[in-house]
Amino acid sequence: MALTMDKKGLVERMCAYNKAVSDHNRMKMIKILGSHEPNTLNVSDIAAILGLSQPATTKHLKVMEPYSQPT
């Protein structure tokens, strides 16, 4: 069964999303962000909680940004 363009686009988007959340640090970030009130943590806070550098934390957040929900 051939995929239509719409379904192919969906598969590509799903693969990109799965790639974005496939890193264990990113999954931890999702858990951390979900357990705090919106806009109460900054990058430095998240970096400190995870024991990561601020640049590494920023890089991870940028990978996930296209998949964030607007508030």
C-alpha positions, -999 to +999 in steps of 0.1 A: +000+000+000+015+033-011+016+062+013-002+094+001+017+127+004-003+136+035+005+103+052+041+105+041+043+140+056+028+127+088+053+099+090+082+123+084+069+146+112+065+117+135+100+106+129+113+141+135+094+143+168+106+109+179+142+120+171+137+151+192+125+132+223+148+102+219+176+117+241+174+108+278+183+143+288+155+157+267+130+133+283+142+144+317+137+180+306+101+172+296+095+157+331+111+187+348+091+212+328+059+193+333+064+193+371+068+230+374+045+260+368+049+275+334+076+302+331+091+294+365+124+278+353+150+293+331+178+275+312+202+279+340+178+263+364+172+233+341+209+230+335+216+229+373+189+203+379+203+180+352+240+187+359+245+199+323+262+230+309+240+259+300+250+257+263+242+219+262+208+226+278+200+254+253+209+230+225+185+204+238+157+229+243+162+242+207+158+207+193+125+203+212+112+239+206+093+231+173+072+205+193+063+227+222+028+237+230+019+274+230+009+287+264 
